[in-house]
């Protein structure tokens, strides 16, 4: 257990020193911007705009429930995990000050939940392979950039970010699986009657 802890510490510190080695007056505002995009107020605003777009423009109905379950559920899951692990934030070199526990990263979980769900829901509405590729690429870049920004700013360990992506990914996959099972049963019942 001690060896695993030392290996994790070495891994975290190596990645932190590497990412923070790029610190510059040009890059810091960009990292702050990505952190802002992943913050709770931004996630709420993006979620409300997304719900409006999905409902009014794309005429999605059941998909709205999926979106709310994933985005709302990840926030609850994040708090439960933070209280369970009680991990303090890194104190190596912070560019901003943040309160609360470190593991898993709420920003990483939010990014994965919101942009992962939007990618899944918009996938069927984009007719071309090129458009779908751009959707996945942009979502992936935003998710990764938000995670990296938290390491750059010194408020999370890399393992917090990986843990956040992993936890949110499991929640996303489980929610989509349940949604698709519901859709299949609904389709079967509709064709039986």
Backbone as JSON, one array per atom type, in Angstrom:
{
  "sequence": "XXXXXXXXXXXXXXXXXXXXXXXXXXXXXXXXXXXXXXXXXXXXXXXXXXXXXXXXXXXXXXXXXXXXXXXXXXXXXXXXXXXXXXXXXXXXXXXXXXXXXXXXXXXXXXXXXXXXXXXXXXXXXXXXXXXXXXXXXXXXXXXXXXXXXXXXXXXXXXXXXXXXXXXXXXXXXXXXXXXXXXXXXXXXXXXXX",
  "N": [[0.83, -1.2, 0.0], [1.93, 1.23, 0.81], [3.95, 1.45, -1.1], [2.43, 1.67, -3.42], [1.23, 4.12, -2.85], [3.48, 5.8, -2.88], [4.25, 5.51, -5.53], [2.05, 6.68, -6.82], [2.26, 9.28, -5.87], [4.73, 10.01, -6.99], [4.04, 9.82, -9.72], [2.0, 11.81, -9.88], [3.47, 14.15, -9.13], [5.43, 14.27, -11.1], [3.93, 14.73, -13.46], [2.66, 17.14, -12.74], [4.92, 18.9, -12.44], [5.83, 18.82, -15.06], [3.65, 19.93, -16.57], [3.32, 22.42, -15.29], [5.69, 23.48, -15.95], [5.35, 24.79, -18.32], [4.36, 27.22, -17.67], [3.39, 30.55, -18.26], [2.94, 34.06, -18.95], [1.27, 34.32, -21.06], [-0.02, 31.85, -21.35], [-1.34, 31.39, -18.89], [-3.79, 33.04, -18.64], [-5.31, 31.69, -20.57], [-5.55, 29.11, -19.49], [-6.95, 29.81, -17.2], [-9.32, 30.6, -18.4], [-10.28, 28.16, -19.46], [-10.67, 26.8, -17.06], [-12.7, 28.38, -16.03], [-14.74, 27.78, -17.86], [-15.28, 25.21, -17.07], [-16.35, 25.59, -14.57], [-18.89, 25.67, -11.94], [-20.98, 27.75, -12.29], [-20.69, 28.22, -15.09], [-21.16, 25.65, -16.14], [-23.83, 25.3, -15.4], [-25.03, 27.38, -16.9], [-24.32, 26.58, -19.55], [-25.61, 24.12, -19.6], [-28.35, 24.87, -19.35], [-28.69, 26.36, -21.71], [-28.17, 24.32, -23.53], [-30.27, 22.53, -22.99], [-32.43, 24.11, -23.8], [-31.81, 24.38, -26.53], [-31.84, 21.67, -27.38], [-34.53, 21.06, -26.91], [-36.15, 23.09, -28.19], [-35.01, 23.54, -30.78], [-34.06, 21.02, -31.83], [-36.13, 19.39, -31.15], [-36.06, 17.4, -29.17], [-37.18, 15.23, -26.59], [-37.41, 13.0, -24.61], [-34.7, 12.75, -24.41], [-33.94, 14.97, -22.99], [-34.4, 14.31, -20.35], [-32.44, 12.37, -19.99], [-30.15, 13.99, -20.25], [-30.45, 15.72, -18.02], [-30.37, 13.84, -15.92], [-27.75, 12.78, -16.17], [-26.08, 15.09, -15.96], [-27.0, 16.27, -13.56], [-26.74, 14.07, -11.83], [-23.97, 13.51, -11.86], [-22.91, 15.58, -10.36], [-23.86, 15.08, -7.78], [-22.68, 12.57, -7.35], [-19.99, 13.35, -7.42], [-19.72, 14.89, -5.06], [-20.24, 12.94, -3.12], [-18.07, 11.18, -3.52], [-15.91, 12.92, -2.95], [-16.32, 13.41, -0.23], [-15.96, 10.84, 0.71], [-13.26, 10.17, 0.07], [-11.7, 12.31, 1.06], [-9.4, 13.83, 0.23], [-6.74, 16.09, 0.38], [-5.99, 19.18, -1.33], [-3.31, 19.78, -3.74], [-0.26, 21.37, -2.65], [1.89, 22.48, -3.91], [2.49, 24.47, -5.97], [0.47, 26.93, -6.39], [-1.66, 28.78, -8.52], [-4.11, 29.84, -8.25], [-6.56, 30.1, -5.62], [-8.48, 27.61, -4.07], [-11.22, 26.14, -2.37], [-12.16, 23.16, -0.49], [-12.24, 19.54, -1.01], [-9.98, 17.45, -2.94], [-10.1, 15.09, -4.55], [-12.53, 13.3, -6.41], [-11.77, 15.41, -9.27], [-14.04, 18.0, -9.63], [-14.37, 19.7, -11.8], [-13.31, 18.16, -13.89], [-15.11, 16.02, -13.9], [-17.52, 17.38, -14.46], [-16.97, 18.44, -17.02], [-16.63, 16.09, -18.55], [-19.15, 14.93, -18.21], [-21.02, 16.88, -19.23], [-20.07, 17.61, -21.89], [-19.64, 15.1, -22.95], [-22.23, 14.0, -22.88], [-23.6, 15.8, -24.56], [-22.24, 15.29, -26.96], [-23.05, 12.65, -27.44], [-25.87, 13.01, -27.72], [-26.08, 14.82, -29.85], [-24.91, 13.49, -31.91], [-26.55, 11.87, -33.62], [-27.93, 13.81, -34.95], [-26.23, 15.02, -36.64], [-25.44, 14.77, -39.91], [-23.15, 14.09, -41.46], [-20.0, 12.29, -41.63], [-17.72, 13.77, -41.28], [-18.67, 15.99, -39.85], [-19.46, 14.73, -37.47], [-17.0, 13.81, -36.59], [-15.68, 16.22, -36.09], [-17.3, 17.16, -34.01], [-16.78, 15.25, -31.93], [-14.02, 15.61, -31.69], [-13.75, 18.35, -30.94], [-15.19, 18.32, -28.51], [-13.6, 16.5, -27.04], [-11.16, 17.9, -26.91], [-11.92, 20.16, -25.42], [-12.73, 18.95, -22.99], [-10.29, 17.71, -22.15], [-8.65, 20.0, -22.01], [-9.86, 21.47, -19.95], [-9.39, 19.74, -17.8], [-6.54, 19.7, -17.79], [-6.07, 22.39, -17.24], [-6.66, 22.59, -14.54], [-4.61, 21.22, -13.33], [-2.44, 22.74, -14.19], [-2.99, 25.18, -12.91], [-2.56, 24.43, -10.35], [-4.37, 23.32, -8.53], [-5.28, 20.75, -8.52], [-4.32, 17.31, -8.4], [-2.9, 15.25, -11.0], [-3.98, 12.65, -10.82], [-6.42, 13.21, -9.65], [-7.79, 14.34, -11.73], [-7.83, 12.28, -13.65], [-9.25, 10.4, -12.14], [-11.67, 11.8, -11.92], [-12.5, 11.92, -14.64], [-12.79, 9.19, -15.08], [-14.77, 8.39, -13.16], [-16.94, 9.99, -13.97], [-17.17, 9.08, -16.57], [-18.0, 6.42, -16.19], [-20.51, 6.88, -14.97], [-21.77, 8.25, -17.07], [-21.74, 6.28, -19.12], [-23.29, 4.25, -17.9], [-25.74, 5.58, -17.55], [-26.44, 6.14, -20.22], [-26.64, 3.53, -21.17], [-28.88, 2.59, -19.71], [-30.79, 4.36, -20.71], [-30.83, 3.64, -23.44], [-31.76, 0.98, -23.22], [-34.3, 1.51, -22.26], [-35.35, 2.9, -24.47], [-35.34, 0.84, -26.4], [-37.18, -1.03, -25.27], [-39.46, 0.56, -25.24], [-39.77, 0.94, -27.99], [-40.29, -1.71, -28.81], [-42.72, -2.25, -27.44], [-44.36, -0.38, -28.67], [-44.52, -1.35, -31.26], [-45.76, -3.76, -30.85], [-48.33, -3.17, -30.09]],
  "CA": [[0.0, 0.0, 0.0], [2.86, 2.35, 0.89], [4.64, 1.52, -2.41], [1.44, 2.23, -4.37], [1.1, 5.54, -2.52], [4.69, 6.48, -3.35], [4.19, 5.51, -7.0], [1.04, 7.67, -7.18], [2.85, 10.6, -5.57], [5.75, 10.26, -8.04], [3.31, 10.06, -10.97], [1.36, 13.12, -9.79], [4.46, 15.22, -9.1], [6.09, 14.31, -12.42], [3.01, 15.39, -14.4], [2.49, 18.54, -12.3], [6.12, 19.66, -12.78], [5.89, 18.92, -16.52], [2.63, 20.88, -17.05], [3.6, 23.76, -14.77], [6.91, 23.95, -16.63], [4.93, 25.64, -19.44], [3.74, 28.44, -17.14], [3.78, 31.81, -18.88], [1.92, 35.12, -18.86], [0.34, 34.1, -22.18], [-0.78, 30.61, -21.15], [-2.14, 31.43, -17.66], [-5.17, 33.46, -18.9], [-6.0, 30.64, -21.34], [-5.88, 28.08, -18.52], [-8.02, 30.37, -16.36], [-10.54, 30.58, -19.21], [-10.78, 26.77, -19.49], [-11.17, 26.5, -15.71], [-13.99, 29.08, -15.92], [-15.71, 27.01, -18.66], [-15.63, 24.02, -16.3], [-16.87, 25.96, -13.25], [-20.32, 25.41, -11.73], [-21.85, 28.71, -13.0], [-20.61, 27.98, -16.54], [-21.83, 24.37, -16.42], [-25.28, 25.56, -15.29], [-25.42, 28.18, -18.07], [-24.2, 25.73, -20.75], [-26.66, 23.09, -19.5], [-29.64, 25.5, -19.64], [-28.69, 26.66, -23.15], [-28.24, 23.03, -24.22], [-31.64, 22.03, -22.83], [-33.27, 24.94, -24.67], [-31.49, 24.01, -27.92], [-32.33, 20.31, -27.62], [-36.0, 21.05, -26.88], [-36.77, 24.0, -29.17], [-34.44, 23.43, -32.13], [-33.98, 19.63, -32.28], [-37.37, 18.71, -30.73], [-35.81, 16.25, -28.3], [-38.03, 15.22, -25.38], [-36.88, 12.02, -23.65], [-33.27, 13.03, -24.29], [-33.76, 16.0, -21.96], [-34.33, 13.6, -19.07], [-31.1, 11.78, -19.95], [-29.2, 15.08, -20.01], [-30.61, 16.16, -16.63], [-29.92, 12.75, -15.04], [-26.28, 12.69, -16.23], [-25.45, 16.32, -15.45], [-27.35, 16.39, -12.14], [-26.2, 12.92, -11.11], [-22.5, 13.58, -11.71], [-22.63, 16.53, -9.28], [-24.12, 14.37, -6.53], [-21.63, 11.56, -7.26], [-18.73, 14.04, -7.11], [-19.72, 15.26, -3.64], [-20.15, 11.69, -2.34], [-16.69, 10.7, -3.64], [-15.03, 13.85, -2.24], [-16.5, 13.16, 1.21], [-15.42, 9.52, 1.0], [-11.79, 10.12, -0.05], [-11.09, 13.35, 1.91], [-8.03, 14.13, -0.22], [-6.4, 17.52, 0.36], [-5.48, 19.68, -2.61], [-1.84, 19.92, -3.75], [0.24, 22.67, -2.17], [3.21, 22.66, -4.53], [2.58, 25.79, -6.62], [-0.9, 27.28, -6.79], [-1.86, 30.08, -9.17], [-5.39, 30.31, -7.72], [-6.93, 29.43, -4.37], [-9.77, 26.92, -4.14], [-11.56, 25.41, -1.15], [-12.76, 21.83, -0.68], [-11.39, 18.37, -1.24], [-9.34, 17.4, -4.25], [-10.41, 13.91, -5.37], [-12.09, 13.53, -7.79], [-11.95, 16.78, -9.75], [-15.39, 18.36, -10.06], [-14.27, 20.26, -13.15], [-13.11, 17.04, -14.83], [-16.37, 15.28, -13.96], [-18.49, 18.23, -15.16], [-16.6, 18.51, -18.44], [-16.92, 14.8, -19.17], [-20.6, 14.72, -18.2], [-21.73, 17.81, -20.12], [-19.66, 17.5, -23.3], [-19.87, 13.71, -23.35], [-23.67, 13.84, -23.14], [-23.94, 16.57, -25.77], [-21.7, 14.56, -28.12], [-23.94, 11.51, -27.65], [-27.19, 13.45, -28.17], [-25.99, 15.52, -31.13], [-24.33, 12.56, -32.89], [-27.57, 11.43, -34.6], [-28.45, 14.98, -35.67], [-25.19, 15.46, -37.58], [-25.54, 13.78, -40.99], [-21.89, 13.7, -42.11], [-18.92, 11.72, -40.81], [-16.81, 14.88, -40.96], [-19.31, 16.76, -38.79], [-19.38, 13.93, -36.24], [-15.59, 13.8, -36.18], [-15.42, 17.55, -35.51], [-18.03, 17.18, -32.73], [-16.04, 14.45, -30.96], [-12.71, 16.23, -31.52], [-13.91, 19.59, -30.15], [-15.58, 17.91, -27.15], [-12.43, 15.89, -26.41], [-10.18, 18.96, -26.64], [-12.44, 20.98, -24.3], [-12.67, 18.11, -21.78], [-8.88, 17.59, -21.77], [-8.12, 21.33, -21.66], [-10.38, 21.81, -18.62], [-8.64, 18.92, -16.86], [-5.15, 20.18, -17.75], [-6.06, 23.71, -16.61], [-6.7, 22.42, -13.09], [-3.24, 20.83, -12.94], [-1.61, 23.92, -14.47], [-3.26, 26.19, -11.89], [-2.07, 23.91, -9.08], [-5.45, 23.01, -7.58], [-5.59, 19.33, -8.58], [-3.34, 16.32, -8.83], [-3.32, 14.55, -12.22], [-4.84, 11.51, -10.47], [-7.77, 13.75, -9.41], [-8.39, 14.56, -13.06], [-8.08, 10.94, -14.21], [-10.35, 9.85, -11.34], [-12.89, 12.51, -12.31], [-12.9, 11.42, -15.96], [-13.19, 7.79, -14.93], [-16.05, 8.35, -12.44], [-17.97, 10.58, -14.82], [-17.32, 8.18, -17.72], [-18.83, 5.28, -15.75], [-21.87, 7.4, -14.79], [-22.27, 8.55, -18.41], [-21.99, 5.01, -19.82], [-24.41, 3.57, -17.23], [-26.96, 6.34, -17.86], [-26.75, 5.92, -21.65], [-27.07, 2.13, -21.29], [-30.26, 2.53, -19.2], [-31.59, 5.12, -21.67], [-30.99, 2.83, -24.65], [-32.64, -0.15, -22.87], [-35.65, 2.08, -22.2], [-35.76, 3.18, -25.85], [-35.6, -0.45, -27.05], [-38.43, -1.56, -24.73], [-40.52, 1.45, -25.72], [-39.92, 0.64, -29.41], [-40.92, -3.02, -28.89], [-44.11, -2.12, -27.0], [-45.05, 0.4, -29.67], [-44.76, -2.18, -32.44], [-46.64, -4.87, -30.47], [-49.71, -2.69, -29.99]],
  "C": [[0.87, 1.26, 0.0], [3.57, 2.56, -0.45], [3.7, 2.12, -3.45], [1.27, 3.72, -4.14], [2.28, 6.35, -3.02], [4.71, 6.58, -4.87], [3.2, 6.57, -7.49], [1.58, 9.08, -6.97], [3.88, 10.98, -6.63], [5.08, 10.6, -9.36], [2.72, 11.47, -10.97], [2.38, 14.25, -9.89], [5.17, 15.37, -10.45], [5.23, 15.06, -13.42], [2.82, 16.86, -14.03], [3.7, 19.38, -12.72], [6.25, 19.85, -14.3], [4.92, 19.99, -17.02], [2.92, 22.29, -16.56], [4.91, 24.33, -15.32], [6.6, 24.85, -17.82], [4.34, 26.97, -18.99], [4.31, 29.68, -17.81], [2.63, 32.8, -18.74], [0.9, 34.99, -19.98], [-0.58, 32.91, -21.92], [-1.71, 30.67, -19.93], [-3.57, 31.94, -17.89], [-5.98, 32.42, -19.69], [-6.44, 29.51, -20.41], [-6.99, 28.54, -17.57], [-9.35, 30.34, -17.1], [-11.13, 29.17, -19.27], [-11.32, 26.35, -18.13], [-12.53, 27.15, -15.51], [-15.07, 28.32, -16.68], [-16.17, 25.78, -17.89], [-16.2, 24.3, -14.93], [-18.38, 25.73, -13.16], [-21.22, 26.43, -12.42], [-21.87, 28.5, -14.51], [-21.33, 26.7, -16.93], [-23.35, 24.54, -16.37], [-25.76, 26.32, -16.52], [-25.39, 27.36, -19.35], [-25.3, 24.67, -20.76], [-28.04, 23.67, -19.86], [-29.76, 25.83, -21.13], [-28.83, 25.38, -23.97], [-29.65, 22.45, -24.16], [-32.6, 22.8, -23.74], [-33.07, 24.54, -26.13], [-32.04, 22.63, -28.27], [-33.85, 20.26, -27.73], [-36.6, 21.85, -28.03], [-36.29, 23.77, -30.6], [-34.49, 21.99, -32.65], [-35.21, 18.79, -31.9], [-37.13, 17.42, -29.94], [-36.7, 16.36, -27.07], [-37.43, 14.29, -24.32], [-35.4, 12.27, -23.39], [-32.97, 14.08, -23.22], [-33.62, 15.37, -20.59], [-32.94, 12.98, -18.91], [-30.07, 12.84, -19.61], [-29.24, 15.52, -18.55], [-30.08, 15.12, -15.65], [-28.39, 12.69, -15.01], [-25.63, 13.91, -15.58], [-25.76, 16.52, -13.96], [-26.72, 15.29, -11.31], [-24.71, 12.98, -10.89], [-22.14, 14.51, -10.55], [-22.81, 15.88, -7.91], [-23.02, 13.33, -6.29], [-20.29, 12.19, -6.86], [-18.64, 14.37, -5.62], [-19.57, 14.03, -2.74], [-18.7, 11.18, -2.34], [-15.71, 11.61, -2.89], [-15.11, 13.61, -0.73], [-15.92, 11.81, 1.62], [-13.89, 9.52, 1.04], [-11.07, 11.17, 0.8], [-9.66, 13.72, 1.48], [-7.8, 15.64, -0.27], [-5.83, 17.91, -1.01], [-3.95, 19.8, -2.56], [-1.43, 21.3, -3.26], [1.63, 22.97, -2.71], [3.38, 24.07, -5.09], [1.2, 26.14, -7.16], [-0.93, 28.67, -7.41], [-3.2, 30.68, -8.76], [-5.66, 29.55, -6.42], [-8.33, 28.86, -4.49], [-9.98, 26.16, -2.84], [-12.06, 24.0, -1.5], [-11.73, 20.75, -0.95], [-11.01, 18.24, -2.7], [-9.83, 16.27, -5.15], [-11.88, 13.52, -5.26], [-12.38, 14.97, -8.2], [-13.38, 17.01, -10.22], [-15.41, 18.93, -11.46], [-14.15, 19.15, -14.2], [-14.41, 16.26, -15.0], [-17.43, 16.07, -14.72], [-18.23, 18.25, -16.66], [-16.98, 17.23, -19.16], [-18.42, 14.57, -19.28], [-21.31, 15.59, -19.24], [-21.36, 17.58, -21.59], [-19.78, 16.08, -23.83], [-21.33, 13.47, -23.71], [-24.09, 14.58, -24.4], [-23.43, 15.87, -27.03], [-22.61, 13.38, -28.46], [-25.27, 11.95, -28.25], [-27.16, 14.11, -29.55], [-25.5, 14.62, -32.27], [-25.32, 12.21, -34.01], [-28.13, 12.59, -35.42], [-27.43, 15.55, -36.66], [-25.09, 14.41, -38.68], [-24.2, 13.28, -41.57], [-20.87, 13.14, -41.12], [-17.96, 12.83, -40.38], [-17.37, 15.72, -39.8], [-19.24, 16.04, -37.45], [-17.96, 13.89, -35.69], [-15.22, 15.11, -35.5], [-16.08, 17.65, -34.14], [-17.23, 16.47, -31.63], [-14.68, 15.09, -30.66], [-12.79, 17.48, -30.65], [-14.27, 19.26, -28.71], [-14.39, 17.35, -26.38], [-11.4, 16.93, -26.02], [-10.63, 19.81, -25.44], [-12.34, 20.22, -22.98], [-11.23, 18.03, -21.27], [-8.3, 18.93, -21.3], [-8.6, 21.76, -20.27], [-9.61, 21.02, -17.56], [-7.21, 19.41, -16.68], [-5.06, 21.53, -17.04], [-6.02, 23.61, -15.1], [-5.33, 22.01, -12.53], [-2.32, 22.04, -13.08], [-1.75, 24.96, -13.36], [-2.93, 25.72, -10.48], [-3.13, 23.52, -8.07], [-5.88, 21.54, -7.61], [-4.36, 18.51, -8.95], [-3.81, 15.71, -10.15], [-4.24, 13.36, -11.93], [-6.26, 11.95, -10.11], [-8.52, 13.9, -10.72], [-8.76, 13.22, -13.69], [-9.24, 10.29, -13.47], [-11.68, 10.49, -11.69], [-13.41, 12.05, -13.66], [-13.46, 10.01, -15.86], [-14.56, 7.67, -14.26], [-17.19, 8.87, -13.3], [-18.23, 9.7, -16.04], [-18.19, 6.98, -17.39], [-20.28, 5.72, -15.61], [-22.53, 7.67, -16.14], [-22.65, 7.26, -19.14], [-23.19, 4.27, -19.22], [-25.73, 4.25, -17.56], [-27.39, 6.13, -19.3], [-27.25, 4.5, -21.86], [-28.53, 1.99, -20.85], [-31.22, 3.23, -20.17], [-31.86, 4.29, -22.93], [-31.86, 1.61, -24.42], [-34.09, 0.33, -22.83], [-36.19, 2.33, -23.61], [-36.11, 1.9, -26.6], [-36.92, -1.05, -26.58], [-39.62, -0.75, -25.21], [-40.83, 1.16, -27.19], [-40.65, -0.69, -29.6], [-42.4, -2.97, -28.53], [-44.96, -1.38, -28.02], [-45.42, -0.44, -30.88], [-45.62, -3.41, -32.13], [-48.12, -4.43, -30.49], [-50.25, -2.15, -31.31]]
}
